[in-house]
Amino acid sequence: MSVVVIGCGRSGTNVTLEILRGSSELDASVEPENKTLCDGSLYPSSYLTKCDTWYFKPNELEETMIKNPDMKVIWSMRDPRDMVLSKIAHGRPSSLGGDGSDRVSDDATPDGCKTDILHMHICYRYITTRFPSRVLLVRMEDVLSDIEKETNKMCEFIGIQYNQDMCDFPSRMRNENKRKRYSKLDKSQIAIWKEWKTAYSGFFSENDYNIETLFEYFQPLVEEFGYE
């Protein structure tokens, strides 16, 4: 069966994908992300990829899953408050320490964060309503806290054998920057929002972002996904 890791930016999709790449039963797409996932293609058995929710509408993912009846989705989630901080801090141009090329990423502004995360949530609610047995929610905090347990859970859901190599993902990440960032399981990435004023070398104390207002805005999602 085909497997796709889905989530919005900074939700942990890269980590989840690389864990699953450790299985010999899955064949990862050549490109790290299939941005055209919902173009009407038929995917072979054992196909593995990831796709950011930014690249499709809810009904397009529905049509893809109907066309590929054996496709299963691993939905990567992270505390929305931590996603906000990560999006804004990492979405800066590389010259300013971020991951961007020469401009601020679309989702690296307060309004961009709202648009991206809410679109992800709309997609999640839409798809889980229609295919509840084909979508597994995986919280990145749970992966960082107990990677073996969460990897076993994903394997059972997909129907593949678990092996310890799946948990040793950092060295095989295809993106060099991400390989450096995830050189080990960094549990300090959990609940960064609690110390947001000092997070990312004090970036948010030095810049004019109304972070607490953003946290309040996403409180309903915080509660829905069990972060409160």
N, C-alpha and C positions, 0 to 999 in steps of 0.2 A: 504494500500500500504506500501511497505517497504521503509525505509529511511536510507541513509548512509551519514555520515559526512566525507568529504574527504579534505585533505590538507597535506602539508608537516609539519615536526616538527616545533613547535614554531609559528604556524600560527593561533592558537586559536581554534583548533578542540575540545579540552577538554571543554572549556567554552561553545561552541555551542552544544555539545552533552549533557552537563548537563542541559542546558536550555530546550532542547527538552525532556529530561527525566522527566520534570515536567508535561508533558501531560499524562493524563490517557488513551489516545487513542493510545499511542505507548508503545511497550514492549521492553525495552533495553536488549541487549545481556547480558548474565551473565558476560562475560569478558568485561572489559572496552573498549577493542579494538579487533576487529575481523581481525587478521592479515592474515587469510586465506579466506578473502572475495571472492576472485576470483578463488576459487577451483572448481567451477562448481556447487555449491549448489543452490537449490531453496529456497527462503526465504519467510516465511509466511507473510500474511498481518499484518501490524502494527509493523513489526520487525524494530528495531532501533539499529544502531551500528556506529562505526567510523573506518576508516582505513587510515593509513598513505600511501601516494603515493609511498613510498619506497618499499612497499610490492607487487607491481604489475606493469605490463607493460601496456601501453595504450590499446593495443588490448585485453588484458585479462579483463580489466574493461568493454570494449565494449561488449565482449562476455557475461559477467555477466549481463549487462543491457538488452541484447537481450533475455537472458534466463529468466530474471525477468522483464517483460514488464511494471510492475507497480512500479518499483523501481524509486525513485527520489533521487537526490544528492544535498546536501547542501555543496557547496565548500567554505571552510574557507580560507580567504586571510588576509594577514597583510603586511604592508610596508616592502619590502624586506630588507631595511637597518636595520630595527628593528629586523627582523628575524635573520640576520647575527649576530648582537650583542648578541641576546638571545641564539642562538645556541652555540656560542663560550663560552660565560660566564657560561651557565648552563650545558654545555656538559663536564665539568671537573669532575673528580672523586669526590664523596661525601666528601672525606677527605679534599678536597680543596674548598668546598663550592658549588659544582655543584650537578647535579642529577645523575651522572654516578656512577657505582659501584666501579670498581677498575681500570678503564682506561678512556682515553678520547674518547668520542663518535665519531662515524665515521663522523658525520656532524659538529663536533665542531672544525674543522680546516678550513682555508680559501678555500682550494681545496674541502673539504667535503661540505662546504656551497654551493659552486658553483654547484657541482654535484647534490645535493639534491634539491635545489630550481629550477634549470633548468629542472630536471626530472619532478618536479611537474608542471612546466609550459608546458612542452611537453604534459603531460597527460591532462591538462586542455584544451589546444587548440584542441587536438584530440577529446576529448569527447564532448566539446561544439559544435564542427563542426557537429558531428553525432547526438547528442541529445540535440539541443538547448533549447527545451521546458521542459527538464527533469533535468536541472542543474540550481541552483540558487547560484550566487556568493554573499557571505556575508563577508564584510570587518570587521575585528575585531575592528578597530577604530570606526566604526559606531555603533557596539554593545555597546562598552564602553561609547560612547557619548549619545546614546538614545536606551537603551535596550528594552524598550516597543515597540518602532516603529519597530525595527529590528525583534523582536520576532513575532510581528503581521505579518510582511512581510513573515517570514518563515512559519507561520501557514497557511496563505492564499495560499502560494505556495504548501504546502503539502496537504492542504484540511482538516485541523483539527481546532478545536476551540481553541482560545487563552484564557489562564487564567493567572491571576497575579502571581500565584505560580511559573510559569515557569521562571519568572525573579528573583526569590529568590533562585538561584541555589547554592551559595557558601557552605551552610551547608550540602548539600547532595552529594558533590563530593566524589567519592569512594576512590580516592587516597589521603591519609592523607597529604602528602607533598603539593599536589595541593590544598587541602582544606584549608591549612594554607595560601598558597600564594594568593588564591582568596577569602580571608575572606570577602572582599568587592570589589565592582567595583573600580579598581585602574586606574583612568584616567592618572596617571603619566606614564603609560605604552605606551601612545601615543607619537609618534615622539621622542623616546629616542635618536635616531641618531643625533638629533640637539645638544645634550650635551654629545656626546659619550666619550669625554675625562674624564668626571667625572662619567659616568654611571657605575653601578655595583661596587660602592665603589672605583672607579678609576682603575678598573681592566685593562682597555685598555691603560691607561697611564703608567702602570707599566710593561706591557708586549709588546713584539715586534711584533705587528700586523699592517700591512699596511691597516688600516681601510678605509681611504679615497679612496684608489685604489679599494677596494671592493665595496664601494658605487658607484663609477664611473662605475664599471663593470655591476652593476645591474640597471643602470639608465634607459635603455629601458623598463624594467619591472615596474619600478617606474612610468614612464609615462603611460604605457599601462593600469595600474590598478588605475590611477587617483590620484596618490600621489604627483603630482607635479603641 
